[in-house]
Amino acid sequence: MKVVIFSDTHTAHWKIKIPDADILIFAGDMTDCRTDREVADFNDFLRSLPHKYKIVVAGNHDHRLTDDPEKAKCLLSEAIYLQDEAVVVEGITVYGAPWNPIFNDYACDAFALPRGKVLKRKWNMIPPGIDVLVTHTPPSGILDRNGPVSHGCTDLAAAVAALKPKYHIFGHIHNRHGAVKHGETWYINGNVQGKKGVLRSPLLLDYNSGKILEGKSQARREEGKITGCVSC
């Protein structure tokens, strides 16, 4: 079973070569901020891809998806859009949630919530027994640093540690990319935004083994900067 993982295209999706896979997972930020046209263009992009299952979670730039999950599903008719819900594909249970901590005064703030009780309530909705968790935000302390600052969510980190999914997939922080294993869970930041506007390749994952089959060189370079990372 192969899974292609990416996020943070910010309207550049047509420039990215998507590997063949059984499942496609996109972890948020398809748009630059607020236009219906950008969402429609991403949906057209998904329509052009041959993958049997296309699972999408929104991010903090995807404002046009915030009003109503059912409307978002209509806008992304070519995807399985997940907002606080799960889907089972090929025997794999995938749960998706778009929420993220309020980032800063300049960032787009779709699905952004205060740290603490409000965000924790969202993570408490994640059911036990899931195989793959897809969020936009990273957990605190794992592939979440932008310079010296850790932007991940502490309560999300605690939820993942308790639930122990096989994979936790996310994006959001452009300066970190790759896969690390802590305990029973592989944590994967699949964002494609590299330095100076250079786009990274999506990560192609062998679901059963945890090996990154494509996008591996970029992942290793990023992992080398982070203490305790396990090379894939």
C-alpha positions in Angstrom: 0.0 0.0 0.0 1.5 3.3 -1.1 0.5 6.7 0.2 1.5 10.1 -1.3 1.7 12.9 1.3 1.9 16.6 0.7 0.6 19.9 2.0 1.1 23.7 1.8 0.9 24.1 -1.9 -0.5 27.6 -1.6 -1.9 27.5 -5.2 1.3 26.0 -6.7 -0.2 22.5 -7.0 0.0 22.3 -10.8 3.8 22.7 -10.5 4.2 19.6 -8.4 4.6 16.1 -9.8 2.4 13.7 -7.8 3.7 10.1 -7.6 1.3 7.2 -8.3 -0.1 5.8 -5.1 -3.1 4.0 -3.7 -4.0 6.9 -1.4 -3.3 10.6 -1.7 -3.3 12.6 1.6 -3.2 16.4 1.6 -2.7 18.1 5.0 -3.9 21.6 4.4 -3.2 25.0 2.8 -4.2 24.6 -0.8 -4.9 28.3 -1.1 -3.2 31.6 -0.4 -6.2 32.8 1.7 -9.7 33.7 0.7 -10.9 33.1 -2.8 -13.4 30.5 -4.1 -11.5 30.4 -7.4 -8.4 29.0 -5.6 -10.5 26.2 -4.0 -12.1 25.4 -7.4 -8.7 25.2 -9.0 -7.4 22.8 -6.4 -10.5 20.7 -7.0 -9.8 20.7 -10.7 -6.2 19.6 -9.9 -7.5 16.7 -7.8 -9.8 15.7 -10.7 -6.8 15.4 -13.0 -5.1 12.8 -10.7 -5.7 9.1 -11.0 -5.5 8.2 -7.3 -8.4 6.0 -6.1 -8.7 7.8 -2.7 -7.9 11.5 -2.2 -8.1 12.6 1.4 -8.0 16.3 2.2 -7.8 18.3 5.4 -7.9 22.2 5.4 -5.3 24.5 6.8 -5.0 28.0 8.2 -5.0 29.6 4.7 -8.2 27.8 3.6 -10.8 30.4 4.7 -13.3 29.4 2.1 -13.8 26.0 3.8 -14.5 27.4 7.2 -18.2 28.3 7.0 -19.7 24.8 6.8 -18.1 21.3 6.5 -20.9 20.2 4.1 -20.3 23.2 1.9 -16.6 22.4 2.0 -17.3 18.9 0.8 -19.3 20.3 -2.1 -16.4 22.7 -3.0 -14.0 19.7 -2.9 -16.1 17.2 -4.7 -13.1 15.3 -5.9 -11.8 14.6 -2.4 -12.8 12.9 0.8 -12.8 16.0 2.9 -12.4 15.4 6.6 -13.2 17.9 9.4 -13.4 16.1 12.7 -14.3 12.8 11.2 -12.9 9.5 10.0 -13.0 7.4 6.8 -12.0 3.8 6.3 -10.2 3.1 3.0 -8.7 -0.3 2.2 -9.1 -1.3 5.8 -7.2 1.8 7.1 -9.0 4.3 9.4 -8.0 7.9 8.7 -9.1 10.8 10.9 -8.7 14.4 9.8 -8.9 17.7 11.7 -7.9 21.1 10.4 -7.4 23.0 13.7 -4.3 24.9 14.6 -3.1 27.2 17.4 -3.4 30.9 16.6 -0.1 31.5 14.8 0.7 35.2 14.8 -0.9 38.6 14.0 0.1 38.4 10.4 -1.0 34.8 9.5 -4.2 33.7 7.9 -6.4 32.4 10.7 -8.7 29.8 9.2 -9.4 27.1 11.8 -7.1 28.9 14.3 -8.1 28.5 17.9 -6.5 29.5 21.3 -4.2 27.1 22.9 -5.5 25.3 25.9 -9.0 24.1 26.6 -10.5 25.2 23.3 -8.0 23.2 21.1 -7.9 20.3 23.6 -11.7 19.8 23.1 -11.0 19.3 19.3 -8.3 16.7 20.0 -10.5 14.9 22.5 -12.9 14.2 19.6 -10.3 11.9 17.9 -11.5 8.4 18.5 -9.3 5.5 19.6 -8.3 2.9 17.1 -7.4 5.1 14.2 -4.5 4.2 12.0 -3.7 7.6 10.5 -4.2 11.0 11.9 -4.1 14.0 9.5 -3.9 17.5 11.0 -2.6 20.7 9.6 -0.7 21.7 12.6 2.2 19.6 14.0 2.4 18.4 17.5 4.7 20.3 19.9 8.3 19.5 19.6 8.2 17.4 16.5 9.1 18.9 13.1 7.5 22.1 14.2 10.3 24.7 14.6 10.5 27.9 12.7 13.9 29.2 13.7 14.1 29.0 17.5 10.3 28.9 18.0 8.3 25.7 18.4 4.8 26.3 16.9 3.2 22.9 17.4 0.4 22.1 19.8 1.2 20.5 23.2 -2.3 19.1 23.7 -2.2 17.5 20.2 1.2 15.9 21.1 -0.4 14.4 24.2 -3.4 13.1 22.3 -1.2 11.4 19.7 1.0 9.9 22.4 -2.1 8.4 24.0 -3.9 7.3 20.9 -0.7 5.8 19.2 -1.8 5.9 15.6 0.6 4.3 13.1 1.1 7.6 11.4 0.5 11.3 12.2 0.6 13.4 9.0 0.7 17.2 9.0 2.3 20.3 7.4 2.1 24.0 8.3 5.7 24.7 9.3 7.6 25.2 6.0 11.1 25.0 7.6 10.6 21.4 8.7 10.0 18.4 6.4 10.4 14.6 6.7 9.6 11.7 8.9 10.6 10.8 12.5 9.4 8.0 14.7 8.7 8.4 18.4 7.3 5.4 20.2 4.8 3.6 18.0 4.0 6.5 15.7 5.7 7.9 12.6 5.3 11.7 12.5 5.4 13.1 8.9 5.6 16.7 7.9 4.8 16.6 4.2 4.8 20.3 3.3 6.3 21.1 -0.2 7.4 24.7 0.5 11.2 24.8 0.4 13.5 27.8 0.9 13.3 30.8 -1.5 10.2 29.4 -3.1 11.7 26.1 -4.3 9.1 23.4 -4.2 9.9 20.1 -2.6 8.6 16.8 -3.9 5.7 15.1 -2.1 6.6 12.2 0.1 5.7 8.7 -1.1 5.2 6.3 1.8 5.1 2.6 1.9 2.3 2.2 4.4 3.3 -1.2 5.7 7.0 -0.7 6.3 7.1 3.1 7.1 9.8 3.7 4.4 9.8 6.9 2.4 10.2 5.8 -1.2 10.3 9.2 -2.8 11.2 12.6 -1.4 13.7 10.8 0.8 16.7 13.0 0.2 14.9 16.2 1.3 13.5 14.5 4.3 16.9 13.3 5.5 18.5 16.7 5.2 15.8 18.3 7.3 15.9 15.5 9.9 19.6 15.9 10.5 18.9 19.2 12.1 16.5 17.8 14.7 17.7 16.0 17.9 16.3 12.5 18.3 15.0 12.0 14.8 15.0 8.6 13.2 16.1 8.6 9.6 13.7 7.0 7.1 
